[in-house]
Amino acid sequence: MASASEIPEAILAVLPEDAPLDHASYKKVKVSKNTARPPHAAFKVRQPDGTSVPFQTTLSSLGSNGSDYALERIARACYVLLEAGSSKEDVNQFRADCYDKVKAVSGQGTAAAIAQPAPLVKLERKPEAKKSEAKPDTEKSEKLTVKSEEKSAVKSEEKLEVKSDSIPDGQAAAVGAEAKASALIDAPDAPEGHEAWQKLKLKGPGNYQFHYKKSKGERIPFQVTTKAANESNEEAQRIARLCYLKFEQGDPKEVVLQYRDELYRKACDGAPPHASGYKRGQDTATAPAGSRKRARRVAVDAVDVADKLVAEGRGDGALLIDGRKSDRKNSSINGVYALLPDQFGGSPAYEKFLAGDAPRFLFFSEQKQRWKISTELEDDKGGCAFCKTQGGGKSPPVTMAGSTWKVYDGKGEGYVSDPAVRCLRLSDQAQGPAAVNGSSRKLADEASLSETDSDSESSSSGGSKSSSSEGAPEDRDGGAMPAVTQVLPRPRSQGLVCAKMLVRSGLRCACHFSNVQGCPERLKALQELS
């Protein structure tokens, strides 16, 4: 483990004051390094009422400036605060401030390069005589003797926390980075003493949450993450408090979520949060190629499921739910839903066809007066998504103007509106299976429209090579069928795009996207000829 003499003074200057040599924290706080977890220092502090408060510091939170010595020193300072009666929330804030200051040190200079140290923990020191008796080669002695001249000249009981208005010009990178981050968000913070400061809780590393209680007793969960706030704990807490103020103004959660995303972008100096990969709210056209390919694959899978549903004679009354992004929670609501033979509560009920290990049921909830998708056909359990429509459950929840599905996004978010989710009919009961196949073909065509230009060019080149086989192929029994080929031109809808090259090559029909030999239109024509 690194000793204090091996730590740059620029980092030593921002570390909190260490605990006395004989303090219990030296025995309780040790860095643990095993294969199961990253390096950390975990301990428990016993309270006067007999309970124990667990706490820990992690090496990764200190960034590139981290060391075992800095990790243990911050942990010991937290131990002293908890032992003195400070609340865990206050100590969490103290620890986060220490993390930020250590990470902000960019140089390896002297202690004078940092004008504002971390908040000091006021502790009584042993007399100088006892210090001199300690062995100079011991680690504990080094922790006390390695001090800057400025800190050694001030008695421990006279040390005061440096105020922001007393920081001189030319301050260090730690203070400058925090000032720059705070300047990115121009909205004023919540006033001191406002309940937004007390309601905000740290739930896991870099995850700040609160519950806003409305006048009717409803509790709205909300969270802000450090990762999205440019890796700044200070900015994440400030964003959370500003969102709390928006709730107080009466704004709905959807508006506050948009406001939070706007603050995220400001905290990142204009760059979108989570810039790498596809994230919530990103346009499909700008999503990575992998996301677009997954979306096309899901759409084509839905076409195959619809064909199987029709083959089993269950196509009448079936519904299609799609639009939920595959990388978001509860994307399993997407799929084809077959009408169940029995109603549920006097309303039609549906079961996801070929759901596998993730069963999904669509039914009307009499308690909430809304359509709900759940893992079980029971009204007393929470669901994956819901949608309020008119009609009292007598007609299926086909997407209409003004109706929006709300999907469960996790404990921190709750149910969030997703305008992309929609419910469509696969067919009208009076139109029969042909309409189902038409809807399936339309779904496949919509999937192909989302391909990139490079994909389209590849399809065009492949189509030119197989243009000679666009007509009906030879009968696979070996006999040529020129007459049938002449009277059976390939049906082609004007303005639609083929979903796969199998249609262009003549292996599948364009009207049903099934094997050409089993195409209902072709079989019907053969029967008429015979």
Protein Blocks (a to p, Z undefined) as FASTA:
>chain_A
ZZfklpcfklmmmpccdddfkbmklmmpccdddfkbccddddddddfkopacdddddfkl
nojmbcfklmmmmmmmmmmmmmnopafklmmmmmmmmmmmmmmpmbfcdfklpmbdcddd
ddddddfklmmmpcfkbmklmmmmmccfklmmpcfklpccddfklpcehiafklmmmmmm
mmmpmcdcddehiaklmmpccedehiacdddddfkopacdddddfklnoopaklmmmmmm
mmmmmmmnopafklmmmmmmmmmmmmnnopaghkgocdehiafklpcfklmmmmmmmmmm
mmmmmmmmmmnopmgopacdehiafkbghklmgccddddfbdeehiacdddehkljmccd
ddddfklopadddfbdcfkbccfbdcddehehmaccbdcehiacdddebjklopaddfkb
ccddfbdfklommlmmmmmmmmmmmmmmmpcfklmmmmmmmmmmmmmmmpccddfklpac
fklmmmmccdddehiacfbfklmnopacfklopafklgmklmmmmmmmZZ
